[in-house]
C-alpha cells in the first residue's frame, strides 16, 4: 500500500514535495518524502509503526511543516516521531 497524503508546491523554488505513507500491518508503515523539480530527492523510513493512523498523522505533520527529504532523518533522530 502506498498513499499520497499531501503535496506542497513551491513556485518560487520550482519544487514540488510529495508525502507518502507506505507499508502494511505485517511489516509496519513508513513515510516517504519525494522532492521533484530542479533535482530529484527522496528520503524514507520503513517500518516506523504498525499503526497506519499514526503513520498518516506523522506524514500530515511533515507536509504541514513543508519538510524536505534531507531533513527527515534529523527530525526522527530528534524524537519527532514517537511510537
Secondary structure as UniProt FT lines:
FT   STRAND          2..10
FT   TURN            11..14
FT   STRAND          15..24
FT   TURN            25..27
FT   STRAND          28..37
FT   STRAND          41..49
FT   HELIX           52..64
FT   TURN            65..66
FT   HELIX           69..71
FT   HELIX           72..77
FT   TURN            78..79
//
